[in-house]
Amino acid sequence: MRADASLMTTDLAPNRELLLQIAQQLPAAPQILRQLNELLTDVNSGLDAIAQLLRRDTALAGRIIRISNSAAFGMGGRVGSIEEAVNRVGYAEIYRLTGLATAAQMAEQNLSFYGIPGTQLRDNSLYAALAAEALATRTGADSRMAYTAGLLRSTGKLVLDRFANRPPKTAAPFVQSGTGGFLNWEQSNFGCTNPKVAEMVLSAWRFPIEIIQPIGHQYADTPKKGDRTAAAALLHVACGMAHSAGHGLLVEQDCWSVTAETLQLAGLTPPVVSEAAEEVKFAFEAIKGAF
């Protein structure tokens, strides 16, 4: 299934400036995550700088502390501050921990026009992120980039749902629209699709292209050459894994056709995907208890 419709192609479409304004109303956690990635790739960054960054968003910092005190991250003694959390988990786990908190913060509200409960969105984002990370580790791809792409892949849906809830509400919710396929529904109602909106927003937030392009082509079972083919195919497989595990999004139930060609593009084989799926299943169940 392809999602290559361009942004702003009908009179119904919101303009770029409005979509970016709406995106700025989303939690700041994704932008903190981007800056954290930059710090972690800088060998001169210390734990103090990481703690200072995470403290800038008090809500995110609070979530990180709560998650770090969960059984999934049992650290032997209660963590009372962001500094303690950072110092205990160290560089290896702080990005994943912040990613978990980011997913929870981004999914605080239901996506009413898509018919997606917030908890379902959170679980889907987490599962797709863990699956993409596990697959990337097995193919030699950048696991942090893959994890982030899985985590933020629904950014466009968050923006479009907020746009649809602005008065006057002229769009019909997907489940009531009778439209065959939610990407067609998006194009019909907004003149654009969620992966294209995600590309625009994440570009404005200065995320690396290694994250932006796979998200933009996540629905394509055979991504075109030049579209970060392997990374996009890997994200497609990861989303298919989330769906098969019962953590997919209802609107996307017909989107994940994982073919032999898709696997080949991603550098994967069925046995490797099965092995990763077992790992992700246990990791997700352990992490889910943190919420």
C-alpha positions as CSV (number, residue, x, y, z in Angstrom):
1,M,0.0,0.0,0.0
2,R,1.5,3.4,-1.0
3,A,1.2,6.7,0.8
4,D,2.7,9.0,-1.8
5,A,0.0,11.6,-2.1
6,S,1.5,15.1,-1.9
7,L,0.8,17.6,0.8
8,M,-1.8,20.2,0.2
9,T,-3.5,19.1,-3.0
10,T,-7.1,20.2,-2.4
11,D,-9.0,23.3,-1.2
12,L,-9.8,21.5,2.1
13,A,-6.1,21.2,3.0
14,P,-4.7,23.1,6.0
15,N,-1.6,25.1,5.0
16,R,1.9,24.4,6.1
17,E,2.0,27.2,8.6
18,L,-1.2,26.1,10.3
19,L,0.0,22.5,10.6
20,L,3.3,23.6,12.1
21,Q,1.4,25.8,14.6
22,I,-0.7,22.8,15.6
23,A,2.4,20.7,15.9
24,Q,3.9,23.2,18.3
25,Q,0.9,22.5,20.6
26,L,2.1,18.9,21.0
27,P,4.2,17.9,24.0
28,A,7.8,19.0,23.6
29,A,9.1,15.5,24.4
30,P,10.0,14.6,20.8
31,Q,12.2,17.7,20.4
32,I,13.9,16.8,23.7
33,L,14.4,13.3,22.4
34,R,16.1,14.8,19.3
35,Q,18.4,16.9,21.4
36,L,19.2,13.9,23.6
37,N,20.3,11.9,20.5
38,E,22.6,14.8,19.6
39,L,24.1,14.8,23.1
40,L,24.6,11.0,23.1
41,T,26.4,11.1,19.8
42,D,28.8,13.8,21.1
43,V,31.7,12.1,23.0
44,N,32.2,15.3,25.0
45,S,28.7,15.3,26.5
46,G,28.5,14.3,30.2
47,L,25.7,13.0,32.3
48,D,25.2,16.4,33.8
49,A,24.3,17.9,30.4
50,I,21.9,15.1,29.8
51,A,20.2,15.7,33.1
52,Q,20.0,19.4,32.5
53,L,18.3,18.8,29.1
54,L,15.7,16.4,30.5
55,R,14.9,18.8,33.4
56,R,13.7,21.4,30.8
57,D,10.4,19.5,30.4
58,T,9.1,19.0,33.9
59,A,6.3,16.7,32.8
60,L,8.7,14.5,30.8
61,A,11.2,14.4,33.7
62,G,8.5,13.3,36.0
63,R,7.5,10.5,33.7
64,I,11.2,9.4,33.4
65,I,11.5,9.2,37.2
66,R,8.2,7.2,37.5
67,I,9.2,4.8,34.8
68,S,12.7,4.4,36.3
69,N,11.1,3.3,39.6
70,S,9.0,0.6,37.9
71,A,9.8,-3.1,38.0
72,A,11.0,-2.9,34.4
73,F,13.9,-0.7,35.4
74,G,14.3,-2.0,39.0
75,M,17.4,-0.1,40.0
76,G,17.7,-1.1,43.6
77,G,16.4,1.8,45.6
78,R,14.0,4.5,44.8
79,V,15.0,7.2,42.3
80,G,14.0,10.7,43.4
81,S,15.4,13.0,40.8
82,I,16.3,13.1,37.1
83,E,20.0,13.2,38.0
84,E,19.7,10.0,39.9
85,A,17.8,8.3,37.1
86,V,20.4,9.4,34.5
87,N,23.3,8.3,36.7
88,R,21.8,4.9,37.4
89,V,20.8,3.9,33.9
90,G,23.7,5.6,32.1
91,Y,24.1,6.3,28.4
92,A,23.0,2.8,27.2
93,E,19.5,3.0,28.6
94,I,18.6,6.7,29.1
95,Y,17.5,7.1,25.4
96,R,15.2,4.2,25.6
97,L,13.8,5.4,29.0
98,T,13.2,8.9,27.5
99,G,11.6,7.3,24.5
100,L,9.1,5.4,26.7
101,A,8.2,8.6,28.5
102,T,7.9,10.4,25.2
103,A,5.4,7.8,23.9
104,A,3.3,8.1,27.0
105,Q,3.3,11.9,26.8
106,M,2.4,12.0,23.2
107,A,-0.5,9.6,23.7
108,E,-2.3,11.4,26.6
109,Q,-5.3,12.2,24.4
110,N,-7.5,10.0,22.3
111,L,-7.4,10.6,18.5
112,S,-11.2,10.9,18.2
113,F,-11.3,11.4,14.4
114,Y,-9.2,8.3,13.8
115,G,-11.0,6.3,16.5
116,I,-7.7,5.6,18.3
117,P,-7.7,5.5,22.1
118,G,-4.6,7.1,23.7
119,T,-3.5,3.9,25.3
120,Q,-3.7,2.0,22.0
121,L,-1.6,4.7,20.3
122,R,1.0,4.5,23.1
123,D,1.2,0.7,23.0
124,N,1.5,0.7,19.2
125,S,4.2,3.3,19.2
126,L,6.2,1.4,21.9
127,Y,5.8,-2.0,20.2
128,A,6.8,-0.6,16.7
129,A,9.8,1.1,18.3
130,L,11.0,-2.0,20.1
131,A,10.4,-4.1,16.9
132,A,12.3,-1.7,14.7
133,E,15.1,-1.6,17.2
134,A,15.3,-5.4,17.4
135,L,15.2,-5.7,13.6
136,A,17.9,-3.0,13.1
137,T,20.2,-4.8,15.6
138,R,20.0,-7.9,13.5
139,T,20.6,-6.2,10.2
140,G,23.4,-3.9,11.3
141,A,21.3,-0.8,10.8
142,D,21.3,2.1,13.3
143,S,19.1,0.8,16.1
144,R,18.6,4.2,17.7
145,M,17.3,5.7,14.4
146,A,15.0,2.7,13.9
147,Y,13.7,2.9,17.4
148,T,12.9,6.6,17.0
149,A,11.2,6.2,13.7
150,G,8.9,3.6,15.3
151,L,8.2,5.8,18.2
152,L,7.4,8.9,16.2
153,R,5.7,7.3,13.2
154,S,2.2,8.6,14.1
155,T,3.2,12.2,14.6
156,G,1.2,13.2,11.5
157,K,-1.9,11.6,12.9
158,L,-1.6,13.6,16.1
159,V,-1.4,16.8,14.1
160,L,-4.2,16.0,11.7
161,D,-6.5,14.9,14.5
162,R,-6.0,18.2,16.3
163,F,-6.7,20.0,13.1
164,A,-9.9,18.1,12.6
165,N,-11.1,19.0,16.1
166,R,-10.7,22.7,15.4
167,P,-14.1,24.5,14.7
168,P,-15.8,24.3,12.4
169,K,-15.5,20.5,12.4
170,T,-16.2,19.7,8.7
171,A,-14.4,16.3,8.5
172,A,-16.3,13.1,9.3
173,P,-14.5,10.7,11.6
174,F,-13.0,7.7,9.8
175,V,-15.3,5.1,11.2
176,Q,-18.4,7.1,10.1
177,S,-17.0,8.2,6.8
178,G,-17.5,5.0,4.8
179,T,-14.3,5.7,3.0
180,G,-12.4,2.7,1.9
181,G,-9.0,3.1,3.4
182,F,-7.9,5.7,6.0
183,L,-5.2,7.2,3.7
184,N,-7.9,7.9,1.2
185,W,-10.0,9.4,4.0
186,E,-7.1,11.6,5.0
187,Q,-6.5,12.8,1.5
188,S,-10.2,13.5,1.0
189,N,-10.7,15.4,4.2
190,F,-7.3,17.2,4.6
191,G,-5.7,17.2,1.2
192,C,-2.7,15.4,2.6
193,T,-1.8,12.1,4.4
194,N,-0.3,11.6,7.9
195,P,3.2,10.4,6.7
196,K,3.6,13.6,4.6
197,V,2.6,15.7,7.6
198,A,5.0,13.8,9.8
199,E,7.8,14.4,7.3
200,M,7.1,18.2,7.3
201,V,6.8,18.5,11.1
202,L,9.9,16.3,11.9
203,S,11.9,18.3,9.3
204,A,10.9,21.5,11.0
205,W,11.9,20.0,14.3
206,R,15.3,19.2,12.7
207,F,15.2,15.4,13.0
208,P,17.7,13.6,10.9
209,I,16.7,12.3,7.5
210,E,17.4,8.8,8.6
211,I,14.2,9.1,10.7
212,I,12.1,11.3,8.5
213,Q,12.2,9.4,5.3
214,P,11.3,6.0,6.7
215,I,8.3,7.5,8.4
216,G,7.3,9.2,5.2
217,H,7.3,5.9,3.4
218,Q,6.3,3.6,6.2
219,Y,3.1,2.3,4.4
220,A,4.9,1.4,1.1
221,D,5.5,-2.4,1.1
222,T,8.0,-1.8,-1.7
223,P,9.6,1.6,-1.1
224,K,11.0,3.3,-4.2
225,K,14.8,3.6,-4.6
226,G,16.1,6.7,-3.0
227,D,13.6,6.7,-0.2
228,R,15.9,5.1,2.4
229,T,14.6,1.9,1.0
230,A,16.0,-0.5,3.6
231,A,15.0,1.7,6.6
232,A,11.5,2.3,5.3
233,A,11.0,-1.5,4.6
234,L,12.3,-2.3,8.1
235,L,9.8,0.1,9.7
236,H,7.1,-1.4,7.5
237,V,8.0,-4.9,8.9
238,A,8.1,-3.6,12.4
239,C,4.6,-2.1,12.1
240,G,3.4,-5.4,10.7
241,M,4.9,-7.2,13.8
242,A,3.0,-4.8,16.1
243,H,-0.2,-5.6,14.2
244,S,0.3,-9.3,14.3
245,A,1.0,-9.1,18.0
246,G,-2.4,-7.5,18.6
247,H,-1.0,-4.0,19.1
248,G,-1.9,-2.5,15.8
249,L,-4.1,0.5,15.1
250,L,-7.6,-0.4,13.8
251,V,-7.4,2.2,11.0
252,E,-4.2,0.6,9.7
253,Q,-5.4,-3.0,9.7
254,D,-5.0,-3.3,5.9
255,C,-1.7,-1.4,5.7
256,W,0.9,-4.0,6.5
257,S,1.5,-6.4,3.7
258,V,4.9,-7.9,4.5
259,T,6.0,-9.6,1.3
260,A,9.2,-11.5,0.5
261,E,10.3,-8.4,-1.4
262,T,9.7,-6.2,1.6
263,L,11.9,-8.6,3.7
264,Q,14.6,-8.6,1.1
265,L,14.6,-4.8,1.0
266,A,15.0,-4.7,4.8
267,G,17.7,-7.3,4.8
268,L,15.6,-9.7,6.8
269,T,14.4,-13.3,6.6
270,P,11.3,-14.9,8.1
271,P,13.4,-16.8,10.8
272,V,15.1,-13.5,11.8
273,V,11.7,-11.7,12.1
274,S,10.3,-14.6,14.2
275,E,13.3,-14.5,16.5
276,A,13.0,-10.7,16.9
277,A,9.2,-11.0,17.5
278,E,9.9,-13.3,20.5
279,E,12.4,-10.9,22.0
280,V,10.0,-7.9,21.5
281,K,7.1,-9.7,23.0
282,F,8.9,-10.2,26.3
283,A,10.5,-6.7,26.3
284,F,7.1,-5.1,25.6
285,E,5.3,-6.9,28.4
286,A,8.0,-6.0,30.8
287,I,8.0,-2.3,29.8
288,K,4.2,-2.1,29.6
289,G,4.1,-2.6,33.4
290,A,5.9,0.7,33.8
291,F,2.7,2.6,32.9
